[in-house]
Amino acid sequence: MLITTTSIVEGRPVQRHLGIVTGEVILGANIVRDIFASITDIFGGRSGKYEEVLARGRDQALRELEDKARALGANAVIGVDIDYETIGARGSMLMVSVTGTAVVV
């Protein structure tokens, strides 16, 4: 399955548009990661634990998007947009949502 942020795939014209597909994942941030992230924020540098959570959420959301596209008979998803939001009390949850157009190329 080809997944791209562009609206076209060079050399592979879109034969059929099958509709919008989405993938959403909501992940909880636990207190241990929060403590380590706070320490990293104080001393500078990257927060590896949060980066792992972001990557895991993105991968899961993209898999869900791909599964939905495949169920429609698509072999590609174009125009993919990835969004990250914090939700819940004090931003304790992370939501990753991806949206694109399922197509046959």
N, C-alpha and C positions, 0 to 999 in steps of 0.2 A: 504494500500500500504506500503510495506516494503522498506525503503530507508536506505542504508548502505554504508559506505566508504570502506568496505572490498570487495574483489573480489568473495567471496563465502558466502553462508549462511549455517552455520553448521546445518546438519540434513535435509537440504532442497536443494537437487541438482538442478542445472539449467536444465530445460527441453528444453528451446528455448531462443536464443539470438535474440532480436527484433531490436537492433540498438542503436546508440548513441542518447541521449536526452539531451537537454540543457534548462536552464532558465536564463534569463538576466534581470536585473533591473538597471535602472540609476536613482539615486536620487540627487536632488539638496540640497546643504547645505545653509541654510539661514543665514543672518547676525547676528541674535539674538543668534543662536547656536554658531556661530563663536566667538562672544564676550564672551559668557559664557565659551566656551572651552579655550579661551586665558587666562581668569582669573584662571581657573582650572590649566592650564599649568604653570602659574606663581607661584601659591601657592602649587602646587602638588596635587596629588589625581587623581581620575578617572573622566572622562568627561561623565557624565550620559546621556546628550543629544545626544552626538555622538554614545554612546553605543546603545541608543534607535533606532537611524537611522540605524546602522549596523544590529541590530536584525530584524527590519522591512524589510530591503532590503533582508536579507538572507531568511526570511520566505516567502516573495513574490516570490523570485527566486526558492525556493524549491517547492512551490505550482505550479508554471509554469512547472517545470521539471516533477512533478507528473502528472499533467494534460496531458502533451505530452506523457508520458509513458502509462498512462491509455488509451489514444486514440489509441495506437498501440496494445492494448490488454495485456499489462504487468501487473503483480501483484507485481513486485519488481523492484528496480533500484539499481544496485550494482556498486562498484568502484566510488562512488560519490566524486567529488573534488569541493571545494568551493574556489573561488578567489575573492579578493577585490582589486580594483584599483581606483585611483583618476584620473579624466580626466577633460578636459576643462581648461579655463583660470585660472591659479593659483590653479589648483586642486579643483575647485569649485563644481565639481560633483563627486559622488561616484558611481562606477559600481560594482555590485555584479553579478558574473556569477557562475553557477553550471553546472557540466557536469557529466553524468554517462551512464551506459549501461542498457537499458530497457530489462528485462528478464521475463520469466515465470518460477517460482519455484514450 
